[in-house]
C-alpha cells in the first residue's frame, strides 16, 4: 500500500493531524454557536438551576461528536494523505531505483511517469542526465577501441591521437 514508506508516513501523519484538528474545531464551534444563540434567543427555556443539568447532557453529546469527528478526520486524513503521497512517492521510489541501477553500472532506459504523478519536471531532467551519461559512455568505449587497436598494431600515430582528441572534444567524425 505504501510505495516509499518513510516520506509517506510523515505526510500522511500531517494530514491526519490537520484534518482531525480541523473537524474537531468545526464541531466545537458549531456547538458553541448553537448553544450561545439558543441561550441568547431564549430557545432554551429552563430555570437557571436546570441549566447546568442541560449543559451536562448536551456536553456528553458534544464530546461524542468531537470524538467521532476526530476519528472521521483521521480516516479522511489518512486516505487523502495516502492518495497525495502516491503521486509523489511513486516517482521518488522509481527514481531511487534508477539511481541505484546507474551506481551499479547498469544501463537504464528512459524513465516514464504515470498520468497524474508529480515530479514530472524532475524526471525529465533525470532522463536528460541519463542520456548525457550514456553518450559519454559511448565516447569512452570508442576511445577504448581506438587505443586497443593502436596497441595491437603497436602504433600510436599522431593521427590516432588527434582522432581521440577530436572525439573527446565532441567532434564525432571518427572511423570505426
N, C-alpha and C positions, 0 to 999 in steps of 0.2 A: 504494500500500500504506500509506503514511503520510499521514494526513489533515492533520495540523498538525505538520510535522517538528521544529520547534525544541524544544517541550517533550517530544515523543515520544522523540526521540533521547536526551535526558537521562534519562528514566525507564527506557527500555529498557537503557541503559548500566548503570544501577544494578542492574537485575535480573540482567543478565549477570554483573556482578562479584560480586554477592552469591551467586547460585546456583553460580557457578564455584568460589568460595572454599568454600562450604558442601560441595559434593560432594568437593572436594579434601581438606578436613579430615576428612570422613567416611571416605574411602578410607584416608587416612593413619592414622586412629585404628583402623580395622579391622585394618590391617596390624600396627600396634604391639601391639594387644591379642592378636591371634593369635600373633605372634612371642613376646611375653612369656610367654603361657600355655604355648606349645609348649616353651619352654626350661624353665619352672618345673615343668611336669608330666612332663618327661622324654620328651615325644613325639619330640623331635629327639634321636636317639641317635647322636652322631657325636663323634669325638675332637676335642678343643679346637683342634687345628691345622687341621682341616677346617671348623670353624665359620665362619671368615671367608670361605672359599670359598662355603659355603652361603649366607651372608648376602649376598654379592655377587650370586649368582644370583637370590635372592629379591628383592633391591633392584631389579634390572633389570625384573622383573615388576611391582613396585610403581610404579616410575617410569612404565611404560607404562600401568598402571591409573590413576595420577594424571593423566597427560596425557589419557587417554580420558575420565576423569570430568570434567576441566576443560572439555573440548570438549562433552561431553553437557550439563554445567551451563550452558555458554554458549548452546548451542542451545535448551535448555528456557527459560533466562532470556530469550532474545530472543523466543521465542513467547509466554511469559507476559507479558512487557513490552508486546509488540505488542497482545495481547488487552486488557490492562488499559488501555493508553493510548487505544485506540479508544473506550472507554466514556467517557473524559474529553475527549479531543482532538476528537472529532466535535462534541459540543455547543459546545465553545470555538470551533471553526472556524466553525460556523454563527452563533454569537453575534457573532463578529468581523465576519462578512459583514453581519449585520443592523445592527450599529452603523455600519458604513461606509455602508449604504443610508440610514440616518437622517441621518448627517452630510451626505450629498449631497442631502438634502431630499426623498427619495422616501418614499412611504407604504409601510409593510410590514404584513403581516398577523400574526396570532398565530404565534409560533414553536412548532413541535412538537418533541417529544423522542421518540426511539425507545425501544422497550421495552428495558430493561436499561441504558440510558445513565445516567450520573451527572449531577450538577449540575442535577437537575430543579427544586430549590428556587430556584436562581439564575435559571433560565429562567422560572419562574412570576413572580418579581419583575420580570424584564425585561419580560414581557408586560404586567404592571400598569403599568409605566412607559410603555410604548408606547401603551397605551390612554389614559393621562393626557395624553400629548403630543398624541395625535390629538384628544382632547376640547378641549384648549386651542387647537389649530389651528382647529377648527370655530368656537370662540368668536371668535377673531381674524378669521376670514372673515366671520362675521355682523357684527361691528363695522365691518369694511371696507365691507360692503354698505350698512349704515345711513349711514355717513359719506358714501359715494359718492352715495347717494340724496339726502342733505341738500345736498350740494354742487351736484348737478344742479338741484335746485329752488331753490338759493340761499337756503335757510332752515336755520338752525341753531337750532331751537327748544329751549327748556328741556326739553320733554317728550322730545325725541330724546336729549339729553344724559343725562337721568335714565334712559332706557331702556338706553343704552350702559353707564352706571354699574351698573345692575341686572344686566346681562349679565356685566360684569366681576366683580361680587361673587358670582356663582354662581347668581343667580336666572335661571331660563330662561324666564320668561314674556315672550316677545317676539313681535312680529308680523313675518312675512316679507313 
